Amino acid sequence: MLALRTDAGESIPVNSGPSFQRCIGDIPGGASRTETVQVTADCGLLASRCIGHTLILRTHVTSREATQEFPDTLISV
């Protein structure tokens, strides 16, 4: 799941929803996979909700065994 917020704590819609989820299928134990996804942030008219803020992209992956949260990605706007 990917979720996007500003440094002021405002939630920014991602791909027209509050978050973005994507199933990447089965991965054998001990293996890894890199997936590139494109997201569209809805920052409002003329990007007014994002300009002058840092966007924080939060990512976590859930499996049958565990949930892994990754370090936040900071995007200056």
N, C-alpha and C positions, 0 to 999 in steps of 0.2 A: 504494500500500500504506500502511496505517495501522498503527502499532504503539504500544503504551502501556507505560510503565515508571514506577516510582516514583523519587523522588530518591535512594532507597537502592539503586537498580539492580535492583529486583525486577520481573520481567516480569508484567504484568497481562493476562489473557486479554481479547480484544475479540471480541464477538459469538460467544462459545464457542470461539474459536481463538486461536492465538498472534499473529495479525495479521488484518487485514481488507483484502481486495482487491476492486476493482470496475472493470469495463471501462466506459469512458465513450464508446467509439466513435471514429470518425474526426473529426479536427479539421484543417481546412486550415492550411497553413503561414502563420504570422503571425497566426492567429486565437487567441482565448482562449475558455475556457468555465469557468463556475463551477458546481460541483456541490456540493450539500449532502447529507451522509450522516449518518445517525443511528447511533451506536455505543453498545454497552452494555458497560461495564467490569465484570468479575467480581472484585469486591474481597473476596469471601469473606463469611462469616457476620458480620452487622452491620457490614459494610464495614471490618472490622478491618485489612485489608492496605493500605487507602488513607487512613484517617483520620489526620490529623497529618502527612501527607506532601504533597508536590507531585507531581502526575501530569504526565508529559512525553509529549505526543503527537507522534510523529515521522511525517512524511508525505513520500513521494517518488512521483514519476510517471515511468513508463518508456514510451518510444516506440521506434520503429525507429531513430531518429536519436540519441537521448540519454536520460539519466536525470537528472531534476531533483529535488534535495532542497530542501525548504522549511524555513524556520526552525522550530524546535521550538515547540509551543504548551504553555505552562505552566498547569496548573489546580490551584489550591490547594484542598485538601480539609479 
